[in-house]
Amino acid sequence: MQALEHSCNYFFYEMGWRLSYDEEGNYSDANGIRLLGEYAGRFGLDSKTGIEIGEASSTLAERDAVRATIGQGTHDFTPVQLARYMNTLANDGKMQELNVVDKIMEKSGDIVVDFTPKTIIENNFNQNHLDVVKKGMLDVTEGSSGTARSYFADFPISIAGKTGTAELIKSRASHAIFTGFAPYDDPTVSIATVIHFGYSSKYAALNSKKVLSMYFEVNKEAENYTTGSKLN
């Protein structure tokens, strides 16, 4: 959990190293990449979500399993793919379709087309493992040294989140990323914010906070209507 809270690269490097050993005890970068790809696929990161507005294809790293474990290398995902990843985690391994449209109805109220999401994959993950990951993500926003603690300290809804930066080229700033879901105990929404060349995950986290504030109507002020602009 602390590895997620602190965003500890060393821990995940070690996981990438261990994944890369084959059954004979020999280090194999290809084996590590294969296993990372399998896990990514179980969260939908190897395919399009099918959302109606169209999207780019994802790319998984093809070499250097150790660096790929922390998201470096040639990984390339769209924000909506990251959001589905969060949905799957929040739903304890159940991956569903994503839709912009909920349903199409006649004026009378009769439903013409129902876009109720279909379950694509029902992962049989160990619940204890899922709970550890989720608690680590909660500590990102609420832990004593979470990477996004200062940004969500005054937020009344518990957020499970993860900050991240992705370097594309050394001559420009890293991409800023924040993903998560809320409320922590009973998720109703997932979020993925990506700011190209955004310098720090701080900015992605703060923008996510604004979106979540609107969704949960945090600090919503009543609109004051006046007659000052009323036409005579």
Secondary structure, DSSP 8 states (H G I E B T S, - for coil): -HHHHHT-HHHHHHHHHHHTB-TTS-B-HHHHHHHHHHHHHHTTTTS----TT-----B---S-HHHHTTT-SS-B--HHHHHHHHHHHHTTTEEE---S--EEE-TTS-EEEE----EEEE----HHHHHHHHHHHHHHHHSTT-TTHHHHTT-SS--EEEEEEE-S-TTS--EEEEEEEESSSS--EEEEEEETT-S-HHHHHHHHHHHHHHHTTTT-------STT---
